[in-house]
Amino acid sequence: MIPVTPLANEKPSALATDISERLNAAIREHLLSAFAPDSTKTLRSFSAPEAAELLGVSGQFMRKLHSEGTIPEPEDVRGGRRFYTAQEVWDAREILERSSRKKGRYLPRRSGDEKLQVWQLMNFKGGSSKSTTSIHLAHYFALRGYRVLVVDLDPQGSLTSMCGISPEIEFDGLTVYDAIRYDGPVSMADVVVPTYFPGLSIAPSRLMLSEFETESAVHSNPDQPFFTRIRNALSQVEGDFDLVLMDSPPQLGFLTIAGMAAASSLIVPLTPSMLDVSSTAQFLELAGAYMGVIEDAGATLQYDHFKFLITRDEPTDVPSQQLTSFMRALFQDRVMSATALKSTAISDATMLKQSIYEVVRSEMTRATYDRAKGSMDAVGHEVEVMIHQSWGRK
């Protein structure tokens, strides 16, 4: 075997450090050029038809609301055409809700004894689209008037970046780790920050979160079991949100298991390939064993929904469709009816750390955009139906 010689006779440690520094500098430069000079991510405006669709009303009704002065004119009016910020759509929801005969029509928030929905997306196979699905669900629900909290449990911070906070650019705020650490945790309320997306807040992550894995491995205080940490942190902000979405790291460690103990429902995204299906089978075998262990230790695990979501779905690919059919035949309604399509529109948006909901339709092939958005709308709607089932709504 020919030995591998480090470049320029550098020590491997020095070489790795040099590569890391150069990559981080390049990433930082890319992010600074991709976003605004102050590194603040912003959201596009929505056309009048889009705003009407989000509010669930007709264009004619929207025009009537403006003519009557029920809702104010948007600040952006070009050539007689109205364009709304997400905040203006959110404000219109609150105005219409106050005069609506049907409570919750425009602001479908939980009330009374409807419990906080905590959905965890998990799988230890990288590339299963956990983060992509999480951000699309978050945007889907926020655009429809729900109060959404995303909790980034992945130390890599991909979801954090997609929410407009870049760990690569000198982010030094509080993170999930500060709320769940064993030594002097802070309140979750101090960790949660609003995003540029109205209705959406985040408990961000960065590499320090990986310390929770090490600390949990050596922590033996029975009064502070690791599997209660996330659940207890979420209880501190429970009244502020309708839905919590947790994006897990691609491994079955203490963070993922603590998330499982806090969740009210689970989604396992997987791509329709034999490798991914086999990997998911192993993941669930381990997950089941760990669930039993923490149940024996006193945890109560009860899920309203436990679903598989087919991601990166290619309707014209025969082998992948055969595997999808195999999963549906095997698990029936355990597999979600909607699938997340493999789409260049979603891939291109993700490259810019955006969801399909942030992309302007005219900036890409409309048929491609419509298929991608329709796919994610269907996934979001199916989850929304399940949430309403959990709340006892018809």
MOSULMO-V88937 format. One record per residue. N is the residue number from 1. RES is the residue in one letter. PSI is psi in whole degrees, -180 to 180 (* if undefined). Layout:
n/res/psi
N/RES/PSI
N/RES/PSI
This chain:
n/res/psi
1/M/131
2/I/124
3/P/146
4/V/120
5/T/125
6/P/145
7/L/138
8/A/30
9/N/27
10/E/154
11/K/146
12/P/-40
13/S/-42
14/A/-38
15/L/-46
16/A/-41
17/T/-42
18/D/-45
19/I/-43
20/S/-45
21/E/-42
22/R/-41
23/L/-45
24/N/-39
25/A/-41
26/A/-41
27/I/-43
28/R/-43
29/E/-41
30/H/-45
31/L/-39
32/L/-31
33/S/-28
34/A/-33
35/F/-178
36/A/160
37/P/-29
38/D/14
39/S/20
40/T/122
41/K/142
42/T/163
43/L/140
44/R/167
45/S/166
46/F/137
47/S/167
48/A/-45
49/P/-38
50/E/-44
51/A/-41
52/A/-41
53/E/-43
54/L/-37
55/L/-13
56/G/32
57/V/171
58/S/162
59/G/-37
60/Q/-41
61/F/-38
62/M/-45
63/R/-38
64/K/-41
65/L/-40
66/H/-44
67/S/-32
68/E/-11
69/G/16
70/T/-42
71/I/146
72/P/159
73/E/141
74/P/157
75/E/-29
76/D/103
77/V/117
78/R/120
79/G/35
80/G/1
81/R/135
82/R/139
83/F/131
84/Y/139
85/T/161
86/A/-33
87/Q/-38
88/E/-36
89/V/-42
90/W/-44
91/D/-38
92/A/-38
93/R/-47
94/E/-38
95/I/-47
96/L/-34
97/E/-38
98/R/-31
99/S/2
100/S/140
101/R/-25
102/K/111
103/K/132
104/G/3
105/R/-42
106/Y/-24
107/L/86
108/P/49
109/R/158
110/R/154
111/S/169
112/G/-125
113/D/16
114/E/120
115/K/155
116/L/132
117/Q/121
118/V/107
119/W/126
120/Q/133
121/L/123
122/M/148
123/N/145
124/F/17
125/K/115
126/G/148
127/G/12
128/S/3
129/S/32
130/K/-52
131/S/-41
132/T/-44
133/T/-40
134/S/-47
135/I/-34
136/H/-40
137/L/-41
138/A/-46
139/H/-39
140/Y/-49
141/F/-37
142/A/-40
143/L/-19
144/R/14
145/G/6
146/Y/152
147/R/112
148/V/137
149/L/125
150/V/135
151/V/113
152/D/105
153/L/6
154/D/117
155/P/-20
156/Q/-22
157/G/28
158/S/-45
159/L/-36
160/T/-44
161/S/-40
162/M/-19
163/C/10
164/G/6
165/I/116
166/S/106
167/P/-24
168/E/-17
169/I/68
170/E/42
171/F/120
172/D/22
173/G/179
174/L/150
175/T/177
176/V/-38
177/Y/-40
178/D/-25
179/A/-21
180/I/-1
181/R/161
182/Y/-31
183/D/105
184/G/55
185/P/150
186/V/169
187/S/142
188/M/-29
189/A/-28
190/D/-19
191/V/-41
192/V/131
193/V/143
194/P/151
195/T/-179
196/Y/-9
197/F/108
198/P/135
199/G/-8
200/L/125
201/S/164
202/I/143
203/A/100
204/P/170
205/S/158
206/R/-177
207/L/-30
208/M/-25
209/L/-26
210/S/-19
211/E/-25
212/F/-35
213/E/-47
214/T/-46
215/E/-39
216/S/-32
217/A/-28
218/V/-8
219/H/130
220/S/14
221/N/113
222/P/-17
223/D/-14
224/Q/59
225/P/144
226/F/-33
227/F/-5
228/T/-8
229/R/-49
230/I/-42
231/R/-45
232/N/-39
233/A/-43
234/L/-32
235/S/-22
236/Q/-18
237/V/15
238/E/-38
239/G/-9
240/D/-8
241/F/159
242/D/-33
243/L/134
244/V/130
245/L/121
246/M/124
247/D/115
248/S/156
249/P/159
250/P/57
251/Q/159
252/L/74
253/G/-165
254/F/-35
255/L/-47
256/T/-43
257/I/-40
258/A/-35
259/G/-40
260/M/-36
261/A/-20
262/A/-17
263/A/150
264/S/-17
265/S/155
266/L/142
267/I/129
268/V/100
269/P/139
270/L/146
271/T/148
272/P/69
273/S/151
274/M/-37
275/L/-45
276/D/-39
277/V/-43
278/S/-43
279/S/-41
280/T/-37
281/A/-43
282/Q/-40
283/F/-46
284/L/-30
285/E/-46
286/L/-42
287/A/-42
288/G/-40
289/A/-44
290/Y/-35
291/M/-43
292/G/-40
293/V/-48
294/I/-25
295/E/-40
296/D/-26
297/A/-1
298/G/-1
299/A/146
300/T/114
301/L/119
302/Q/118
303/Y/132
304/D/-38
305/H/141
306/F/102
307/K/150
308/F/139
309/L/120
310/I/121
311/T/164
312/R/42
313/D/131
314/E/99
315/P/-25
316/T/-3
317/D/110
318/V/-49
319/P/-41
320/S/-35
321/Q/-33
322/Q/-41
323/L/-38
324/T/-44
325/S/-39
326/F/-45
327/M/-41
328/R/-39
329/A/-36
330/L/-42
331/F/-5
332/Q/-121
333/D/1
334/R/-20
335/V/127
336/M/143
337/S/-43
338/A/150
339/T/156
340/A/111
341/L/148
342/K/117
343/S/138
344/T/-28
345/A/-44
346/I/-40
347/S/-44
348/D/-41
349/A/-43
350/T/-35
351/M/-32
352/L/13
353/K/46
354/Q/162
355/S/171
356/I/-24
357/Y/-15
358/E/-10
359/V/139
360/V/127
361/R/-36
362/S/-10
363/E/-2
364/M/175
365/T/124
366/R/-38
367/A/-40
368/T/-44
369/Y/-46
370/D/-40
371/R/-43
372/A/-48
373/K/-40
374/G/-38
375/S/-48
376/M/-32
377/D/-41
378/A/-40
379/V/-48
380/G/-43
381/H/-40
382/E/-40
383/V/-39
384/E/-42
385/V/-42
386/M/-38
387/I/-44
388/H/-34
389/Q/-42
390/S/-33
391/W/-8
392/G/19
393/R/152
394/K/*
